[in-house]
């Protein structure tokens, strides 16, 4: 499927902005799951590519505003066309971190004995230590996570951890992905968080989406991508944007500023097929 994406982030400041540096995870990479046909980022200053050891395309810009500019608004627009291939199983390209890098706990997706015990109840055939995950078993596990962490917007924040979302029993796609990652790590399986886009006319609120990669063959660096929210493997509706240990390592935009007073942000994402 050929999909067009437009991702707009607008900032408003109550006082003049003096200085801003922003890092952007807003440029998808071509690979087994997709081919990027056209892409660009428009920002209020020159955008430069930054090296990334995880395989993501990261960019950054810095902006200096004089007081007389009275700069109180800025926007960043990422836009392009991606051909998706509907591939859910793939091997990492050479040069990327070893899969075991993604078995280590992180603040937002930390291993926990309670998560391991719960997962073994859902998948009795994988109760043994060092049992390898199967794709069918992981799909069932993703569905169980979706049952445990019901999709409910507005009740969690980007700071919410996997264990908090698991205990609260609710969250959004980011929380469901974090729980899936933390559960798999609790079982000793490498797993990582994926940010991206999802196309469906019936769920425009999920245009900006998140899911999980789980390693099913460490030696071959072979992974499977699972959409916990929709209880399925990823397919042609999904565009990968970035993958990392958790959300904090690959947010769409992250930066620091000087001046500006209080800040408000509005994000709009549209995605649809190209004729």
KEVO-702530 format. One record per residue: residue in one letter; x, y, z of N, C-alpha, C in turn. Coordinates in steps of 0.05 Angstrom, whole numbers, plus 32768, in hexadecimal, padded with zeros to 4 digits. Layout:
aXYZXYZXYZ...
END
This chain:
x80117FE88000800080008000801280198000x800A802D7FF0801980457FEE800A805A7FFFx801780658014800A80778027801880928028x800880A7802A801280C2802D800D80CA804Ax802280D68056802180DE8073802880FC8074x801A8109808580218125808D801F812780ABx8035812D80B88037812E80D5803F814B80DCx802D815980E98031817680EF80328179810Dx8047818681178049818D8133804C81AB8136x803A81B78145803A81D48149803E81DB8166x804F81EE816B805581F78186804B82148189x8040821A81A08038823681A68044823D81C1x8050825581C3805D825F81DB8050827881E5x804E827B81FF80428293820B805582AA820Cx806F82A58208808382BA8208809582B681F0x80A482CA81E780B682C681D080CA82B081D4x80CD829F81C080E1828A81C180FC829581BAx8111828D81C8812B829781C3813D828281B5x813A826981BD814C825481B3813F823981B5x8143822981A08137820E81A1814981FB8191x814D81E3819D815A81CD818F814881B58190x814281A9817A812F81928178813C817B8169x8138816381748140814A81678127813D815Cx812781338144810F812981368113810C812Ex810080FB813780FD80E0812C80E480E1811Ax80E780EE810380D080F380F180D680EB80D4x80EA80D980D080F180D180B580F280B380B4x80DF80A680A880DF808880A780F6807E8096x80FF8066809B81148059808C81098043807Bx811580408063810D802980528119800F805Dx810B7FF9805881147FDF806281027FCA8059x81027FB3806780F17F9C805F80D47FA38060x80CB7FB4807380AF7FBA807780A47FCF8065x80B67FE0805980AC7FF7804A80C280038039x80BA8013802680CC8023801580C380408016x80D48051801E80CE806E801F80D280798003x80BC80837FF780BD808D7FDC80C380AB7FDBx80BA80B97FEF80BE80D67FF080BA80DF800Cx80CC80F1801680C980FA803280D781158035x80CC8126804680DA813F804C80D181498067x80E18159807380DB8167808D80DE81848089x80C98193809080CA81B0808F80CA81BB80ACx80DE81CB80B280E281D680CD80EA81F380CBx80E9820280E280F0821E80E1810D822480DFx811E821080DD813B821380DA814581FB80CAx815E81FD80C1816A81E880B1816A81CD80C0x816281B880B38160819D80BF8178818D80B6x8187818280C9819F817280C3819B815680CDx81A6814280BF81A5812680C781B8812280DEx81B0811080F181C08109810881C580EB8107x81DD80E2810F81E280C5810F81D280B68124x81CA809E811E81BA808E813081C28071812Dx81CA8064814381D48049814281BD80348142x81A4803D8144818D802A814681808026812Bx818980348116817E803080FC8168804580F5x8164805881078150806D8102815C808580F3x814B809380E4815480AC80D7814D80C380EAx816180CE80F7815D80E3810A816780FE80FFx8158811381038160812E80FA815E81418111x816A8159810D8169816D8122816A81898116x8161819C8125816481B8811C816781C98135x817581E08132817781F38148816E820E813Dx8161821D814F815482368147815C824B815Cx816682628152816C82798163815B8290815Ax814B829B816D813982B08167814082C98177x814282E0816A814782F98178812E83028186x81318310819C8119831A81AB8106832A8199x81118339818680FF834A817580EE83398162x80F6831F815E80E6830E814D80CB8307815Ax80CA8307817480B18301818280A682E68179x80B782D2817780AF82B7816D809F82A98183x808682A3817D8075829681908068827C8184x806E8276816C8063825D815F80798252814Dx80798237814B8089822A8137807C820F8130x808282058119807781EB8111808C81DB8102x808881C08105809981AD80F78086819A80E8x808B819780CE807A818680BD808B817180B0x8083815880B48090814180A6807B81368093x80838131807A806F81288066807D81178051x806E81038047807980F38032806780DC802Ax807280CB801A806480B3800F8075809A8014x80688086801F8075806C8025806580558019x80748043800D8068802A8002806C80158018x8056800B802380587FF7803880567FDB802Ax80647FC7803780657FAD802B80567F97803Bx804B7F9E8052803C7F8B8061804D7F75806Dx80677F7B807280797F68807D807B7F6B809Cx80767F5580AA80777F5780C7808F7F4980D3x809B7F3680C480B37F2980CD80CB7F3180BCx80E17F3880C980F87F4280BA81117F3F80CBx81287F4180BE81427F4080CC814E7F5C80CCx815B7F6380E281697F7D80E3817F7F7F80CEx81837F9780C481997F9B80B281B37F9A80C1x81C97F9380B481E37F9280C181EA7FAD80CDx81F87FAC80E482027FC480F181F07FCF8107x81D87FC3810A81C67FCC811F81CE7FBE8139x81C57FC9815081CB7FBC816A81C37F9F816Bx81D27F8F817A81CA7F73817E81AF7F72818Bx819E7F5E818481837F5D819081847F5D81AFx81987F5281BB81997F5281D9819A7F6D81E5x81A27F8181D581A17F9D81DE81857FA581E7x81717F9981DA81557F9F81E081497F8D81F5x81597F7D8202814F7F6D821881527F7C8233x81637F91823381687F9F824C814F7FB08253x81497FB3826C81327FC3827581377FE08271x81227FEF826C8124800C826B810E8018827Dx810F8031828280FD803E829580E0803A828Ex80DA803B827480BE8039826B80B5801D8264x80C8800A826280C27FEF825B80D47FDC826Bx80D07FDC828580E27FCD829780D87FB1829Cx80EA7F9E829C80E37F8382A380D97F8282C0x80C67F6E82C580BC7F6B82E080B27F4F82E3x80B77F4282FB80AD7F2782FF808F7F2482FCx80807F38830380627F368300805A7F3482E3x80697F4382D280627F4282B680697F2782AAx80807F1B82B380877F0182A980737EEC82B2x806A7EED82CB80577EDA82D5803D7EDC82C7x80347EF482C2801B7EF982B3801D7EED8297x80347EF3828980377EE9826E80377ECB826Cx80437EBE828080447EA0828080287E948284x80177EA382917FFB7E9A82947FED7E9C8279x7FF47EB082697FE77EB3824F7FF27E9F823Bx800B7E98823D80187E86822B80257E6F823Ax80167E5B824380217E45825380377E368244x80357E35822A804A7E26821B80657E33821Bx80657E4D8224807E7E5B822580877E608242x807C7E50825480827E548271809F7E4D8278x80AB7E3C826880C77E34826F80DA7E4B826Ax80EE7E4D827B81037E61827781117E5D825Cx81187E73824F81267E72823681167E67821Fx80FC7E64822280EB7E5B820C80EA7E7081F7x80EC7E6881DD80EC7E7B81C780D07E8381C0x80CC7E9C81B980B07EA481B280A97E9B8196x80907E94819280857E8F817780757EA6816Ex80727EA9815480627EBF814A80457EBD8153x803A7EA58151801E7EA1815A801B7EA78177x802E7E9E8188802D7EA481A4802F7EC281AAx803F7ED0819B80427EED819F80297EFC8197x801B7EF3818380027EFF817C7FEE7EFC8192x7FED7EE4819E7FDB7EDF81B57FE37EF081CCx7FFD7EF381D180067F0381E77FFF7F2081E3x80027F2A81CA7FFA7F4681C47FDC7F4A81C9x7FCC7F3781C27FAF7F3981C77FA97F3981E5x7FB87F2981F57FB57F2982127FBD7F44821Ex7FD27F5082137FDA7F6B821D7FC47F7F8216x7FB87F7D81FF7FA37F8F81F77F8B7F8C820Ax7F867F7382137F707F6F82267F777F7B8242x7F907F7882497F997F8182637F9B7FA08264x7FA57FAC824F7FA87FC9824D7F947FD38238x7F7C7FD982417F677FE1822F7F6D7FFC8223x7F687FFF82097F6D801981FC7F5A802E8206x7F66804282127F558058821E7F668072821Dx7F618083820A7F71809C82087F6C80AF8220x7F8080BF82257F7C80D482397F8180CD8255x7F8980B4825B7F8D80AB82767FAA80A7827Ex7FBB80A7826A7FD880A3826F7FE780BA8261x800180BB8266801280D0825A802B80C2824Fx803C80D28242805480C78236806780BD824Cx806480C68265807580BD827B806C80A38287x80548099828080498081828B805B80698285x80618059829980718041829580608029828Dx806D80148284805F7FFB827D80517FEF8295x805F7FEE82AB80527FE282C3803B7FF282CDx803C800D82CB8026801D82D3800E801882C1x8012801782A77FFC801282957FF07FF68299x80027FE3829E7FF97FC782A37FE77FC682BCx7FF07FD482D27FE07FD382EA7FC67FE382E8x7FC77FF982DA7FAF800A82D67F9B7FFD82C4x7FA57FEC82B17F937FDE829F7F897FEF8288x7F97800482827F8E8016826C7FA580268261x7FA18031824A7FB68041823D7FB180448220x7FC4804F82117FC2805281F57FD7804081E7x7FDA804381CD7FEB803081BE8008803181C9x8011804881D1802C804A81DD802F803981F5x801A803A8207801B802A82208019800C8219x80088005820780057FE881FF801F7FDE81F4x802D7FEE81E380467FE681D8805B7FE381EEx805C7FF68201806F7FF48217806A7FDB8228x80517FD4822D804B7FBD823D80547FA4822Ex804E7FA2821480577F8B820480757F888205x80847F9E820280A17F9E820380AA7F94821Ex809F7F9F823480A77F98824F80A17F7B8255x808A7F71824C80837F56825180977F438243x809D7F49822A80B07F38821C80CC7F398228x80D57F50823180EF7F52823E80EE7F428259x80D77F42826680D57F33827F80D87F16827Bx80D17F0C826280D47EF0825B80F07EEB824Fx81017EFF824D811B7EFB8241811D7EFF8224x81087F0A821781077F0E81FA810E7F2B81F3x81207F3081E181257F4B81D9810C7F5781CCx81077F7081D380EF7F7E81C880F57F9C81C7x80E97FA981B380ED7FC681B180D37FD481A9x80D37FED81AF80BC7FFF81AA80BE800A818Dx80A8800C817F80A7801681648093802D8163x809B80448158808880598152808380598134x806B8062812D8065806281108049806E810Bx803F806680F48025807080EB8013805880E3x7FF9805C80E67FE6804780E07FCF805280D0x7FC8804580BB7FB2804F80AA7F99803E80ACx7F84804A80B47F69803F80B27F55805680B4x7F41805580A37F2E806B80A27F1D806C80BBx7F1A805580C97F08805480E07F16805D80FAx7F31806080FA7F3F806781127F54807E810Dx7F4A809681067F5D80AB80FF7F6E80B38117x7F6580AE812F7F7580B581477F8E80A4814Bx7F8F808E813C7FA7807C813D7FBA80808126x7FB7809681187FC9809C81027FE6809C810Cx7FEA80A88123800480A781318002808F8144x8013807B8140800F8061814D802980568158x802680418168803E80348174803880168176x804D80068173804B7FE9817680657FDE8180x80697FC4817E80817FB7818A808E7FA48177x80A97FA3817780B87F8E816A80C17F7A817Fx80BF7F60817980CA7F4B818B80DC7F39817Bx80F37F34818681077F23817981007F06817Cx80FD7EF8816580F67EDB8166810E7ECA815Fx81247ED58157813C7EC7815281547ED98156x81607ED7816E81767EE98175818E7EE68163x81957ECD815D81AD7EC9814C81AA7ED58130x81927ED48125818D7EDF810B81847EFC810Bx81807F07812481757F228127815B7F258118x814A7F11811B81307F10810E811A7F198121x81097F2B811880F47F38812880D97F34811Cx80C57F37812D80A97F398124809C7F528131x808D7F60812180807F79812A80637F738130x805A7F7C8148803F7F76815180317F90815Ax80197F94814F80087FAA81567FF67FA1816Dx7FFD7FA981857FED7FA0819C7FD17FAB819Bx7FCE7FC481947FB37FD081947FA07FC18182x7FA97FB8816B7F987FA981587F9B7F8B815Ax7FAC7F81816D7FAF7F6581727FB87F558159x7FCB7F60814B7FD37F5481317FF07F5A812Bx7FFB7F4C811780147F54810C80117F6D80FBx80267F7C80F980247F9480E8801F7F8C80CBx80137F9E80BB800D7F9880A080107FB1808Fx80037FB1807880077FC880657FFD7FE28070x7FEE7FE280867FE37FFB80917FF8800980A2x800E7FFC80A98022800780BB803A801380ADx8043802A80B7805C803680AE806E803880C7x8086802D80C5809A802F80DB80A7804A80D9x80A9805880F080B6807180F180D1806F8100x80D18063811880E98060812780E58048813Bx80FC803C814380FB802681568112802A816Ax810C802581848120802981998118801981B1x8127801D81C78122800E81E08107801581ECx80FE802E81EA80E3803681F280DE805181E6x80C7805D81ED80BE807681E080D2808C81E5x80DE808E81FC80F080A48203810880A581F0x810F808F81E48127808E81D28120809581B5x8106809881AF80FF809E819380E580AE8191x80E280C381A180C980D4819E80CA80E38184x80B480E9817880B480F8815F80C481128160x80C08121817680CF813A817A80D7813C8197x80F08144819B80FA814881B6810F815D81B6x810E817081C98122818481C98123819581E2x813281AB81E0813481BE81F6813181DA81EAx812A81ED81FC8125820881F2812D821B8208x8130823482008133824A8212811F8260820Bx8112826A822080FC827D821B80E3826F8213x80CF827F820B80B68273820280A082728218x80A882748231809482728246808782578247x806D82568248805E823C8248805B8233822Bx805B82198227805A820D820C804181FC820Ax803481FD81F2801F81EA81EB802681DF81D0x801E81C681CC802481B881B3800C81AA81A8x800981AB818E7FF3819E81807FFF818D8169x7FF6817481688000816281537FE981588142x7FED815981287FD9814F81157FE7813C8102x7FDC812480FF7FE7811080ED7FD1810780DBx7FD6810980C17FC380FE80AD7FD280E9809Cx7FC480D380967FCF80BE80867FBA80B28074x7FC080AD805B7FAD80A280497FBA80978030x7FAC808580227FB78079800A7FBB808C7FF3x7FD080877FE37FD680977FCB7FCA80887FB4x7FBB80977FA47FAE808A7F8D7FC380807F79
END
